[in-house]
Amino acid sequence: MMDELSLVVASPFKKNATSSLSIKDFEFALSFDLKWMSPAQASKVRDQAIMSSILKFENGELVLNMDADAVDIPAGFKPSEDLFREKGNIEKIMDLLITNSGMSKKEVASRINIKQDSLAGLIDAEVAALLVAHDIGCDAGDLFDEVYQRVSGISDQH
C-alpha cells in the first residue's frame, strides 16, 4: 500500500500522462482540476514531496521519482486533512535527525527518550531532541530558536 502523500503527488502526473510537470501545472492540477486543496496547500504538498524525495526538481520541472503507471489510485480517493496538518517541532526535529543521521524513526525516538530519562525528565521531548541533534553534530537552527522561545517564555515581538 502506498502512502497518502505519494498517491496525491502521483495523481497530477497520471492525469496528464507525463513524468514531468511545471510547478504551476502540478499545483493547478491539485487545486483546480482535482479540487483537492487550495493553491497554498498544493505548494506545501509540493515542498513535502520534494523533501520526501517523491519529487525532484530537474531542468525547471517537477519530476516524479516513481513510475506513475504503477501507482493505483483508488476510485473516489481524496486526501485526508492529516496531509495538511502542520508538523510540530518534535516531528520536525525528528525528521532532521533521521535525514542527517541515517537512523530510523524508532532509533531517533529511542535516543530522545534516553536523553530525556538521563536528565530525570526535567526537560521536555523537544529539548531532548535538540540535545540529541547537538550530540550528533546536526544543526537545528530555526527549530532551536522556536523551542528556546517556547520553553523560556520569550515571545517574538515582530
N, C-alpha and C positions, 0 to 999 in steps of 0.2 A: 504494500500500500504506500502510495506516495504522500508526502506531507502536503498540507494545505497550501503553503507558500509556493511550492513547486507547481501545483495544479493551477493556481491563479496566474503565475508568471508564464506558464506554457500556453495558456488559453489564447492570448492575442496572436501568438506565433502559429498555433494550429488554425485559428480562424482565418488568418491571412496566408496560410500555407507557405510560410517562409521561415528561414533560420535566423534572419536579422531584421530589425525594425529600428526606425529612428526613435529617439526618446519621445518625441511628440506623438508619433503613431502608436507607440506602446501605451502611453498614458491615455491617449484618446480612446483606444480600444477598451481599456479597463473602465474608464469613466463614462464614456458616451455610447459606445457600441454595446458593451455588455451590461452597462448601467449598474456596476457592482460597487462603485465608490466615487468619491469626489476626486477632482484632479489633484488636490493636495495629498489625499490618501494614496493615489496612484504613484505619486513621486516618492512617498515613503516606502511603498511596496518595491518600487524600482531600487531604491537605496538598500533595502533589506536584502533583496535578491542578489545585488552586486556583492554585498558583504558576505552573503552565504555562498558565493560562487555559483549560483544558479544562472546568473547572467554575467557576461563580461562586456566591457566597452571596447570595441575594436573599430578602428577607422571611422569614428563618428557614429557608429551604430551599436545598438544593443544586440548581443549575440547570445542565444540560448545555449547553455552548456550541457544540453541533453538532446536526445532525439525527440522532437515534438510528436512525430508519428507514433512513438512508443508510449506516449502519455495518453491514458484513457480517462477522459474527464466524464464523470458520472452525469447522466441526464438530470437536468434541473439543479446542478451544482451551483452553489452560491457561497462565497467566503463567509466565515463566521466573524462576529465582532472581535473575537480574540486576536485576529490578524492585525487589527489596528490599535490594539492596546499598547500604550507606551510602556516600555520596559522600565522597571525600577532600577535604582543604582546598583543593587546587589546583582541583578541579572546582567547589567552592562559590564560590571567589573568581572563577573564570572566569564562572560563572553571574551573579554580582553585577555584574561588568564588562559582560557582554552586556546585562543588564537596564538598567543605568544609563547606558550609553554609546551604545546603538544600533548598536554594532559587531557584526560576525558573529563566530562562534566562531573562524573562521580568522584574522580580523584581531586578535582578542584574543590568540590563541596566538602570532601573529607579534610583537605588541608585547611580550609576556612574553619571548620568545626574544631579541629585540633588546636589551631591558633587561638580561637575564642576560649576553649577549655583551659589552655595553658595560662591564660590570663584571668582565670577564675570567673569567667563570664562577665567581667567588668566592662567589656566593650561589646557593641552590637556587631552583627554579622557584616555590615558594610565596612566598618573599621577593620575588622579581622581580615576581610577580603583585600582591603588596601594594604595591610601589613604583609599578606602573602604576596601580593603584587610586588611590593618593595623587596621582599626576600628573594624573589626570582629575577629581580632587576627589570621589572616591567613598569613602564611609565604610565600612571593612571591619570596624569594631568588634570583635565577639567573635572573628572569624576572626583578626584581628591578634593578639589575646591568645593564642589557641591556637598559632599559628605561633611567636610570640615565646617562649612557654614551651618548645616543642619545640626550637627552634634554640639557646636559651640554656641548656637543660638544667635549667630550673626546673620542678619538678613541683608540681601543686596538692596542698596538704596538707589537703584537706577530708575 
